[in-house]
Amino acid sequence: MKLTLALAQINTKLGDVDANLEKHLALARDARQGGAGLILFPELSLTGYVLQDLAPAVASLSEADNPVFRRLLEASRDLDMVIGFVDEDPRRRFYIASAYLSRGEIVHVHHKVYLPTYGLFDEGRFFAPGDSVRAFDTRFGRAGMLICEDFWHASLPYLLWQDGAELLLFASASPGRGLNADPKLASSAWVEHINRAYASLFTIFAAHANRVGFEDGLNFWGGSTVFDPDGNLLAQAPYFEETLTLRELDLNQLHRTRARLPLLRDERPDLLQRELERILQRQKVNAARYNSEKDKE
């Protein structure tokens, strides 16, 4: 089975959902004409990244009758889409989210679990953290979505792998950081390194769409990639340029790689569960001991 994947490496207009939506629809048309079956957009592709107090104003309910989603769902009838947006739940909490759309339906929504609040990041002040990570079925096989900081934590790609994902779909709005003697930014080198590692360790396809452009003093570097289950780089978008990158994936590579390297077969999640329970119990004991000693002071 073959899948032509489109990496939509775009610049967004901060807070202008209408303009960003039109860009999504235009690129979706271009991707369809290029034979793509799936298009992957970056983190918060419908809204821009440095939203802060704008988050409630640009939030969209992930429902079919939402005006924004209605147009996207119509576009998804013959092209699967992963889009980035601010999701609003029924209790009026706001999440950084990615939605997988296919054949006019919302297949799955992922809420960003890890919200960075270090360095130049302050997401935890404005958004609620997600509390689950799950793989889901698509017409191209089982997939899993993660957003930026999520895939800096090895536990989440591991959970998706154990949940049956064969295609990891990563979205980010990663600003450039770490200038040094190497012509490549430290941030881009690190992201590419871990994405290749996930593809190799989990014998899986790992696709990543990162945005470009300037926003509130941040410069987003792009460099979107897709790696195959052998860790080979199949495609990479240029740095700092808005572009649509198409690449055909041979999904049968999963069969060939896993027959040669049966890491999934030999994995022992039961051992992991047992050892995590031991570690958590030890942490509880240590915390109780610490609190008891503090009370005596």
Secondary structure as UniProt FT lines:
FT   STRAND          2..9
FT   TURN            14..15
FT   HELIX           17..33
FT   TURN            34..35
FT   STRAND          38..40
FT   TURN            43..47
FT   HELIX           52..54
FT   HELIX           55..58
FT   TURN            64..65
FT   HELIX           67..75
FT   TURN            76..77
FT   STRAND          80..88
FT   TURN            90..91
FT   STRAND          94..102
FT   TURN            103..104
FT   STRAND          105..111
FT   TURN            119..120
FT   HELIX           123..125
FT   STRAND          136..138
FT   TURN            139..140
FT   STRAND          141..147
FT   HELIX           148..152
FT   HELIX           155..162
FT   TURN            163..164
FT   STRAND          167..172
FT   HELIX           186..201
FT   TURN            202..203
FT   STRAND          205..210
FT   STRAND          212..215
FT   TURN            216..217
FT   STRAND          218..222
FT   STRAND          225..227
FT   TURN            229..230
FT   STRAND          233..236
FT   STRAND          243..250
FT   TURN            251..252
FT   HELIX           253..260
FT   HELIX           263..266
FT   HELIX           269..296
//
